[in-house]
Amino acid sequence: MDDGGKTRIDYFVGMDRSLGEILSDSEVAPLLAAAERAGLPGAYVVDPKGNLLWGNGSAAAPPGEAASERTILVEGEPAGGVALADPAPAEGPGEALLCLLADTLTAMAHNNLKRMLTTEVHTEVVNRSYEELLETNRKLVVSEQRYRELAGNLEIKVRERTEELSRAMTRLLQQEKMASVGQLAAGVAHEVNNPLAFVTSNVQTLKKYIERFLDMIARYERACEKGGIPQPERDELRKHREALRLDAISRDAGELIRQTQEGTERVRKIVADLKGFSHVDEEGEAPADLNREIERTLSVLAHEVPPGAEIDRRLSPLPSLVCRPGLFCQMFLNLVRNAFQARRDGLRLVIRTAVSGDRIVLSFADNGPGVPPALRTRIFEPFFTTREVGKGKGLGLTMVYDIVTSHGGTIEVEDTPGGGATFVVKLPIQRGGHDKVR
């Protein structure tokens, strides 16, 4: 190969070809016979080392160093010689014939060598050109196959990326929707808090006023009983009191005030839980008590609890977890709502929290139909749902999965002893790396 990457063919004249390879018997034998007929008997041809190549008549074997020998040249180099079997030096016509014979063989060798080299060069060039064409064709076939594979893979990757972007867009829209719902809930909570504050205050004041009225009525009654008022007027007052049912009103007033205060307190708690659930005033991560967030979520979902459902809270004290509390409330809401949808009658939901090593472990176990093993690797996929069309978008558990893994945790589903599904969430208390996603 030369510097340009091209193949170069080198030939070394006289090195690889001997005189015996350049000339043939059919070429030399007629010349020797003609020389003999012309009056030059016993001529023979030898190589540079004196070995006999061709002979004629009595020159079947070289007699040793000949007295008369003429050199045969190939490309200017001695390639052999022509000699006579007669040891006497050739003279006159014999010498001329010997020189003519040597020159003729030199010319034949020269022409044959040129023809051989030309043939070899042509053959080599043709062979190499053919091999180069085959190699080029092979490379083109490989390149075409590679481009076909790349085109196929590119189409698959484009389709996968498009689906991934579509899922990401849907999840983003869902999160924005939930954020909007949270902001709306926080706004409603703020608007409810103002009238609730003066209702609570007025009820407390009304309670004091009623107590005073009842106290004053009791004093008037005792004064009447002491005889300060004539008997007919006392009878009329008693009848009027009975008509107004003041005794029943006195007994019910305290209970009505108590129930009203309990109602306002319940509304206050619901509003506080709703506002806390939305975490609309918080940005980024903050320390959170997951037990408290679970209680808030259950309070917000109180109206969705199926009739007769039992919710068993087994919450152990937990350390604060630095996270986005709003997202975790969303995660708890999806897990609890998933249990509510799993079984409407006779639902039993057990929520456990605990600390195991350097992790917080949360479990939500229901007694629903459970999750078949074949579907456990798919239930966290976007848009995958086992519910009827229109009753589930297949994004709830996907959001749970995203929230858990984004905080370096894991989630897996197991069988609940006795039937049902248990979702187990494990979160590192100190985040430093992400666990393997399962």
Salt bridges, closest charged atoms under 4 A:
ASP10 OD1 - ARG8 NE 3.62
GLU75 OE2 - HIS110 ND1 3.05
GLU95 OE2 - ARG70 NH2 2.98
GLU120 OE2 - ARG17 NH2 1.84
GLU124 OE2 - ARG128 NE 2.41
GLU135 OE2 - ARG138 NH2 2.61
GLU144 OE2 - ARG148 NH2 3.02
GLU164 OE1 - ARG161 NH1 3.23
ASP215 OD2 - ARG219 NE 3.08
GLU221 OE2 - ARG241 NH1 1.86
ASP235 OD1 - ARG238 NH2 2.98
ASP247 OD1 - ARG241 NH2 2.41
GLU255 OE2 - ARG258 NH2 2.16
GLU262 OE2 - ARG258 NH1 2.34
GLU265 OE2 - ARG268 NH2 2.58
ASP273 OD2 - LYS269 NZ 2.96
ASP281 OD2 - LYS275 NZ 3.94
GLU282 OE1 - HIS279 ND1 2.89
GLU285 OE2 - ARG431 NH2 2.47
GLU293 OE1 - HIS279 NE2 2.91
GLU293 OE2 - ARG296 NH1 3.43
GLU295 OE1 - ARG313 NE 3.08
GLU304 OE2 - HIS303 NE2 3.64
GLU304 OE2 - ARG337 NH2 2.84
GLU310 OE1 - ARG348 NE 3.40
ASP312 OD2 - ARG314 NE 2.88
ASP312 OD2 - ARG348 NH2 3.22
ASP358 OD1 - ARG359 NE 3.98
GLU381 OE1 - ARG378 NE 3.55
GLU388 OE1 - LYS391 NZ 3.46
ASP402 OD2 - ARG171 NE 2.98
GLU412 OE1 - ARG438 NH1 3.97
ASP415 OD1 - ARG376 NH2 2.25
ASP435 OD2 - ARG359 NH1 2.42
